[in-house]
Amino acid sequence: MEWGGEHAVIVFNHGTPRQRLMGWLLRDSQIPTQITDTLEQTLALVAMRAFPVLVLNSTEPAEGLAEVVRRVRAADPDIRIIVLHDGRHHPDDPDIPADICIHDVHDPDRLVETVRAALADDIPADEEPHAAAEEVSG
């Protein structure tokens, strides 16, 4: 599913974004990006199946992020999902069923390269999302 079209990435700034300028970083890197602020907007774009990658950019708790990822996967099972979150994990937290989870968002080049890897469908299969992030950016 390598990207080659007009649309590329949805950045869903859910609640308070983890990386405030993520959409701008991607656009500045010549990656076509749509920015959304609501789940309804996000799901409407996902339903178009024109966006191969979603970046869920949020500091919300893990249970809310997991629910968003489940809803997006229900709308498009093939979309690649990158979650930028605050990294606070508690034993009772549900797993976030994303392809990649990133806590450290202080390296913009790493974030852009991770999105490019997702667009190229170059993400490790069956890898735990945090381990996949390390492998992609390692």
C-alpha angles and dihedrals in degrees: 000000000000112000119247105145142090096270122057122150138022115205108199109196096201110192108316110005119236091213108031097198100040095120091047092048091054094045090048087053090056094254111136106238136184116200121209133184102190135054090234092057090046095050091048090057093042090053089060088065088214095114116072095187135048122191110201102203111190151124091210119127119278095253092059092046091049090052092050091050091049091051093048091048089051089055094045119006092188099056116113112232126204116186121201107194141157096261097234105143124182125189091246094052117114119239113264104232095215128131092236133014119195127188102171106069098165095101108072093186090056091051093050092047091050090053090048090052090052091049089052089048087239098141121125112259120235092005123141106256096244092046089047089055090054093047094049095047097031 
